[in-house]
Amino acid sequence: MSSSEPENVRLVVAPDTGFAAIAAALAGLGLAEGPDDAVTPPMIPGERELAYWTAPDGDALVHYSFNPVVRLRVLAFSGGDALRWRAAASARLPLLGPADIRRLLQSSEPRDVLLGLFAAAELKAVSLLADVEPLRIHRDQRISQAAGRTAEALALAVLELGAERLAAEQRRHPGRSALFPRFGDAAARREVLIWLLRDGHGLNEEVARMLRSALVDSDWRVRVTAMLVAVRLRAVALWPEIRRIELPTTSRSGLDGGRRSLLRAARKAALAELAGEPALAGADDKSRLMARLRDALAGRSDGRPDDLRDWIESWLELPAPDPG
């Protein structure tokens, strides 16, 4: 599992590895298999759907589950020595990792896609969130529904990730999330920010740390998205970081001069909105632009069409478009 994933004591075994091979590998480690107390026979003869093993010292328990429809094989480790046993098992068994799951999600076979979705959820593979999101509108209802559940599970895992590891990894910058830069590529990091807004968790200490990290991200699109989310969440404490946010200054960003100027105006409007400055009632173009931007940033609408508001909202949609 990559460093961008939350700690998880589960393994997803390659689907073609049968129960007998799994049992032999765990027995070879010294784990003792529990009795088969299933009341009904398995769907596939010889392929137990539930099993468990115990460590010799009783300090670990391994549960196995098998979904025969999609061939999902999961080993879940618990107990004080769970991490050591997981590492030992992973050295003996062929596994599905994030790269394998990504290939499954891109398959034309529905069963493969479903296996990929279930495996991503089991492993809390947050780096695959950008691969899961498009499947929410898949023409196969089974896939679209499973993708929705998996996306929600991964969004929650993102928050768990910050809560579990933040304390140990933020010594250099206590106010930032040390893990946010490793949440996949720039598109995935943007989606993490949008999920923070859409899932209704509100502003708390962990969310503020993620936003601080995002405001100094290496990608300008992530930085701008973080600014917009910060305004929607009324993150007043982030005013200094938003004032210092680095915006694109050349056409190498993919933006023309007009769009770059508009981003600078949006930052000014964001600072005014967070500071609670009174809105100016001036009739000149600059004042009107600032008033429209502040309304758009805050999510206020009078119901009339507004291209600026549509532009701001496009940044906060899933899947995130390329605003450039």
N, C-alpha and C positions, 0 to 999 in steps of 0.2 A: 504494500500500500504506500502511496506517495506521501510526502510530508504535507501535502495540501488536503489530506483527508483527516477526519476526526478519528481518534483512537477507537478501535473496534476489535473485539475479540471473536470475530467470525471469519470463516473462510468459505468461499464458494468453490466447490470442487468442479473440475471440468465435467461436462454432462455425460461424456462417454466413459467415464470411470465408474464402473459398477460398484455395488455395495460390497461385494466380496473383496475387491481390491482395496477399498477404503478400510474395511475391517482388518485386513491383513496388515496394512500399513500402520494402523493404530496399535494393533497387537504387537507389532515389531518394536514399538516404542515402549512397551510395557504396560499399556493401558488394558484394563480388564473390561470386557464387554458384558453389559447387563443382559438379563434374560429377555427373550422375545415374548412380550405379554400382549401382543396385538390380538384383538378379538375377531378381526376379519382378515382374510388373506390379502396380500398386496395386489394392486392392480396389475403389476408386471411380476410374474413368478420369479422369486429369488431376489427381488429388489425391495428390501424392507423400506418402509416409509418413515419409520421412527426407530431410533435406537439410541443407546447411551453407553458411555465408557467412564470408568473411574480411574484415577491415578492410584498407584500403589500406596502412597502416603495419605490418600484421601483429601489432598489439598487442591484437587481440580476435578471437574466434571465436564464431560464432552457430550453434547446433545447433537444428534444427527436428524435432519429432516429431508425428505425427498418428495418433490412435487412431480409425479410421473407425467403430467400433461405437458409441462414445458421442460422437464428434465433438470429442475433446479435442485442442486444438492448442497446443503448448508451444514457446516460444522460450527457450533457455538460453544465457546470455552468459558467456563466460569470457575470461581475459586481464587485463592490467593496466588496460585502459580499459573494462572490461565495464560498469561503472555508467553511464558516459556514453553508451555505445551503447544500453543498455537504455532510458535516459531519452529518447533520440532516437526509438527505435522506438515507445515508448509514446505519443508525440505524433502518430504517423502511423497507428496501428492501433486498431481498436475492441477493447477488452479486457474480460475478466471480472474484476471486483473482488469484495471480500468481500460487498457488498450483493447483487450479481448471483448470487453462489454461494449465498447464503442463500435466495434465491428458488428456485433450482434444488433445493435440499435439501428445500424444502417442497412441491415439485411432486407431482402425482399420477401423473406419467409416470415409470416406472422408469429410462428412459434419461437423463432430465434429472437425476434424483437421483444416478445413478452419475457423470454428468459433474460434478455439484457436488462429490461426494466426491473424485474424482480431482483436480479443480482445487484443492480445499482443501489436499490433501496436497502438490501441486506448489508452491503458494505459501506453504506453512507458515503458513496462516491460523489462528493459534492463537485468535483472537477467535471463531472458529466452532466451537470445541470443544463448547460447550453445545448447538449445533444438530446436531452429528454424533452425540453420545452416544445420543440416543433411537433413532437408526436402527440401533443394534446389535441391537435386538430386532425389526427389521422382518420382516414375514411373508414377504417375498421374500428368499430365502437369498443371492442375489447381492448385494443391498443390505446385508444384515446383515453378511456377510463383509467387504465393502468398507469398511463403516463401522468395523468393528473394526480393520482395518489403518490406516485414516485416523486414528482416534482415537489409536492407538499412535504414529503418526508425529507428530501434533500434540503429544502429551505430551512426546516427545523434543525437539521444536522449542522447547517452553517452556523446557526446561533449556538448550538451545543459546542461546536468546535472552538468558538471564541471563549466560551465559558470554561471549557476544560483546560485549555493550554495557555491562555492569555497570561496568567500570572507568572508562568515560568519563562516566557519569551519576550516580555516587553520591558526589560530592564533598561535598555538604552533609551526608549521613548515611552515612558509610563502612560502617556495619554493616548497612545496609538495601539491598534491591533497588530501585533507582529505577524499574524497569520494571513491577514487580508491580501498582501501581495502574492501569496501562493495559492489563491483560489482560482487556479486555472489561468486562461488567457484573458486579455482585456475584455472581450465580449462576456466571458463568464463573470468577471468581477463586476461589470456593469449590471448584469442580471442579479447578482447578489444584492447590490444596492437597491435595485427596483423592488426586489422581494421584501427587503426591510420595510419599504414604504407600503407595499400592497398588502402584506400580511397583517397589518394593523398592530404590530408589537409596540409601536410608539417609541419615544425616545427614552433610552435608559443608558446606563454607563457603558455597557458593551457596544450598543449601537453607536454611541458617540465616538468610541475608540475606532470602530470600523470606518466611520466617516472621516475622522482625522487622517487615518492612513490613506483613504481614497483621495483626499484633497491634495496629497503630495504624490499620487500614483505616477508611474512613468508614462502613462497614456493620457493624453489630454481629454479624450472622451470620458474616461473614468472620472477625471477631476471635475469636469463640468457636471456629470451626472450626480456626483457627490454633492456639489453645490446646490443643485436643484432639490435633491432629497432633503438636504439640511434645512432649506427654507420651508419645505412642506412639513417637516417635523418640528419646526420652530426651535431649531438648535441654536439658540442665542449665544451660547458659550463658544460656538465655533466661529463667531464673527472675525476674530483676528486671523484665523487660518484661511477663511474665505477672502479676506482682504489681500492675503499674500498668494492666493492661488495663481499658478502660472498658466496663462492662456496662450493659445497659438498666435504667433506673430508673423508667420510667413505662409506663402501658398503651399509649402511642402506639407502642411497639415491637411490639404485637400479643400480648404475653405478659401473663398475669395475675400477681398478686402471688406466687402459689405457684411459678410457673415462674421468675420473676426471683430469688426466694430460692434456688431450686435451683441456678441458674447461679452465684450467689455461693458457695454451698457447693461447687460443682464447682471453682471457682477455688481455694478453700482446699485442697481435696483434691489438685488439680494441683500446687500449691506444696509440699505435704507429700510427695507422691510424688517430685517432682524433687529435693527436698532429701534424700530418703532417710530421712525421719523414721521412727522405729519406729511401727508400727501399734499404736494403743491397744486394749486388750482389754476396754474398759469395756462394761457391759451396758446402758447407757442408750441411748435412741433416737438421740441426737446422735452417739455413738460408732459405733453400728451403721451409721448413714447414711454417716458419713465412710469407714468401712471398705468399704462397698459401692461408694461413688463411686470410691475409689482403685482397687479391683479393676476396675471398669468402665473407668476412664480408661486403665489400663495394659493392658487386654485380657485380664485374668485371669478365668478362669471355673471354677466347680466343677461345671458341667454342669446345675445347677438353674435353673429359670426365674427371671428377675430383670427386672422392668420398668425399673429404672434402667439396667441394662446394655443393654437393648433401645433405650432412649432415646438413650444415648450412641452406640451403633452406628448409629442412624438418621442421625446427623450425618455419618457417614463412608461412606455408601453413594453409588453412582452409578447413575442420576442423583440428585443430592442433593435430598432432600425439603425441604419447608418445616417446620423443627422447631417453629415457633411454634404 
